[in-house]
Amino acid sequence: MKLRIAALGRIKSGPERTLVDDYLERGTATGRSVGLGPLVESELDNRSLKSASDESRALATSLDPGARLILLDERGKALGSRQLARQIGQWRDEGCREAVFCIGGADGHDRSQLPQPDLMLAFGPAVFPHKLVRVMLAEQLYRAVSIQAGTPYHRD
């Protein structure tokens, strides 16, 4: 099952870009043995998008039919790493071909412009910069894949 981060805007070269790329590469390599991957990222050009509605419509049009939709939102559910790994494994076992983790713009998601999400995910009640959220999400996806593969990366 493909795991994709769909995010508005572009991360240029620098430490955040390096970290995202590293975790996606590591997750892709680790996930092959357990039917997870590739881990990829799609960056949507948001320069012409003027509102959260426009941004959410752009995210919605990037979704493939049948993909699981996960919205990153501060009001979402804070899952532990093992819980996220179990959920991803369950979707894979149900035959899902892709799970898309959407990071909205500065004003969040306009839920009326998106399909019903399969999960709303939060990294706690704090608000984080979007670049950092992308790094944190890439790492958590790598961690979930590592848990599914039984590697020693994750320690409880």
C-alpha positions as CSV (number, residue, x, y, z in Angstrom):
1,M,0.0,0.0,0.0
2,K,1.4,3.4,-1.0
3,L,1.7,6.0,1.7
4,R,1.6,9.5,0.4
5,I,2.0,12.9,2.1
6,A,0.0,15.5,0.1
7,A,1.0,19.0,1.2
8,L,0.5,22.5,0.1
9,G,3.6,24.5,-0.8
10,R,7.1,23.4,-1.4
11,I,10.0,22.7,0.9
12,K,13.1,24.0,-0.7
13,S,16.6,22.5,0.0
14,G,17.6,22.7,3.6
15,P,17.4,20.6,6.8
16,E,13.6,20.0,6.6
17,R,13.9,18.8,2.9
18,T,16.8,16.5,3.9
19,L,14.9,15.0,6.8
20,V,11.6,14.4,4.8
21,D,13.5,12.8,2.0
22,D,15.5,10.6,4.4
23,Y,12.5,9.3,6.2
24,L,10.6,8.6,3.0
25,E,13.5,6.7,1.5
26,R,14.0,4.7,4.7
27,G,10.3,3.9,5.0
28,T,10.2,2.8,1.3
29,A,13.1,0.4,1.8
30,T,11.8,-1.0,5.1
31,G,8.2,-1.3,3.9
32,R,8.8,-3.5,0.9
33,S,8.9,-6.7,2.9
34,V,5.5,-6.0,4.5
35,G,3.5,-4.6,1.6
36,L,3.9,-1.0,2.6
37,G,5.3,1.7,0.3
38,P,6.5,3.4,-1.5
39,L,6.4,6.4,0.9
40,V,6.1,9.5,-1.3
41,E,5.3,13.1,-1.1
42,S,3.3,15.3,-3.5
43,E,3.7,19.1,-3.1
44,L,0.8,21.1,-4.4
45,D,1.5,24.6,-5.8
46,N,-0.5,26.9,-3.6
47,R,0.7,30.3,-5.0
48,S,-2.6,30.9,-6.9
49,L,-4.8,29.5,-4.1
50,K,-6.4,32.3,-2.1
51,S,-8.4,30.6,0.6
52,A,-8.6,27.4,2.7
53,S,-11.5,26.4,0.4
54,D,-9.3,26.7,-2.7
55,E,-6.5,24.7,-1.0
56,S,-8.8,22.0,0.2
57,R,-10.3,21.7,-3.3
58,A,-6.8,21.3,-4.7
59,L,-6.0,18.6,-2.2
60,A,-9.3,16.8,-3.0
61,T,-8.5,16.7,-6.7
62,S,-5.2,15.1,-6.0
63,L,-6.9,12.1,-4.4
64,D,-7.3,8.8,-6.2
65,P,-10.6,7.0,-5.9
66,G,-10.5,4.5,-3.1
67,A,-7.6,6.1,-1.3
68,R,-7.9,6.4,2.5
69,L,-7.9,10.1,3.4
70,I,-6.1,11.2,6.6
71,L,-6.3,14.9,7.5
72,L,-3.7,16.4,9.7
73,D,-5.6,18.7,12.0
74,E,-4.9,20.0,15.5
75,R,-8.5,18.9,16.4
76,G,-7.8,15.4,15.2
77,K,-7.0,12.3,17.2
78,A,-3.6,11.9,18.7
79,L,-2.5,8.4,18.1
80,G,0.5,6.6,19.5
81,S,3.0,5.2,17.1
82,R,1.8,1.7,17.6
83,Q,-1.8,2.7,17.1
84,L,-0.9,4.5,13.8
85,A,1.0,1.4,12.7
86,R,-1.9,-0.9,13.5
87,Q,-4.3,1.4,11.6
88,I,-2.0,1.5,8.5
89,G,-1.7,-2.3,8.7
90,Q,-5.4,-2.7,8.9
91,W,-6.0,-0.6,5.8
92,R,-3.3,-2.6,4.0
93,D,-4.9,-5.9,5.0
94,E,-8.3,-4.6,3.8
95,G,-6.8,-4.2,0.3
96,C,-6.4,-0.4,0.3
97,R,-4.0,0.6,-2.4
98,E,-3.1,4.1,-1.0
99,A,-3.4,6.2,2.1
100,V,-3.0,9.9,1.6
101,F,-2.0,12.1,4.6
102,C,-3.1,15.7,3.8
103,I,-1.4,18.7,5.4
104,G,-3.5,21.9,4.8
105,G,-2.5,25.5,4.5
106,A,-2.0,28.0,7.2
107,D,-5.8,28.3,7.9
108,G,-6.3,24.5,7.9
109,H,-8.8,22.4,5.9
110,D,-12.2,23.4,4.6
111,R,-13.9,20.2,5.4
112,S,-16.8,21.0,3.0
113,Q,-14.4,20.8,0.1
114,L,-13.0,17.4,1.0
115,P,-14.4,13.9,1.1
116,Q,-15.2,12.4,4.5
117,P,-11.8,11.6,6.1
118,D,-11.0,8.1,7.3
119,L,-9.0,9.7,10.1
120,M,-8.2,13.1,11.4
121,L,-4.8,13.0,13.0
122,A,-3.1,15.4,15.4
123,F,0.3,15.7,16.8
124,G,-1.2,17.1,20.0
125,P,-3.0,20.4,20.7
126,A,0.0,22.6,19.9
127,V,0.3,24.2,16.4
128,F,3.5,23.4,14.5
129,P,5.0,25.0,11.4
130,H,4.0,23.2,8.3
131,K,7.6,22.2,7.4
132,L,8.0,20.7,10.8
133,V,4.7,18.8,10.5
134,R,5.9,17.3,7.3
135,V,9.1,16.1,8.9
136,M,7.2,14.7,11.9
137,L,4.7,13.0,9.6
138,A,7.4,11.4,7.4
139,E,9.2,10.2,10.6
140,Q,5.9,8.7,12.0
141,L,5.2,6.9,8.7
142,Y,8.7,5.5,8.7
143,R,8.2,4.5,12.3
144,A,4.8,2.8,11.5
145,V,6.4,0.9,8.7
146,S,9.3,-0.1,11.0
147,I,6.8,-1.4,13.6
148,Q,4.9,-3.4,11.0
149,A,8.3,-4.9,9.7
150,G,9.4,-5.7,13.3
151,T,12.6,-3.7,13.1
152,P,14.2,-2.4,16.4
153,Y,13.7,1.3,15.4
154,H,10.8,1.8,17.7
155,R,11.2,1.4,21.4
156,D,8.3,1.5,23.8
